[in-house]
């Protein structure tokens, strides 16, 4: 479950097209809310993956109401693998989180690495705070292709939903 959360954290990021980090290109990123009145809404969010395997976050998440709970039903599709579906409690996972890249990524987005989440605009800190994925560089090949994720959140104060599409490729040589 922790490895799945780490993978979600990487995919849950909006990444601009760039030849970076071991030659991989991350493109066709799309993130959109699945409901109009969701508690959490992305606003012009993006992440750049630079040549040193740093993620640089920009944009914001608008949190309409303070929340103490984020139980999530997820659907993860990455052909040719079978779809993964399940439920996880983000707040509980955050208590036990042992991945420094995920913790740093949350800080870079202006988010706490625990619940509760206060009301307000949570914005990426851009080049002032980077998240290094250098030690994951050799695993990018496993993420190559198009991945779609749907996250349906149940909060103590309402619901949120996000659809994510991202494509990762590496140019062929020759």
Secondary structure, 3 states (H helix, E strand, C coil): CHHHHHHHHHHCCCECCCEECCCEEEEEEEEEECCCCCCEEEEEEEEEECCCCEEEEEEEEEECCCECCCEEEEEEECCCCCCEEEEEEHHHHHHHCCCHHHHHHHHHCCCCCCCCECCEEEECCHHHCEEECHHHHHHHHHHCEEEEEEEEEEECCEEEEEEEEEEEEECCCC
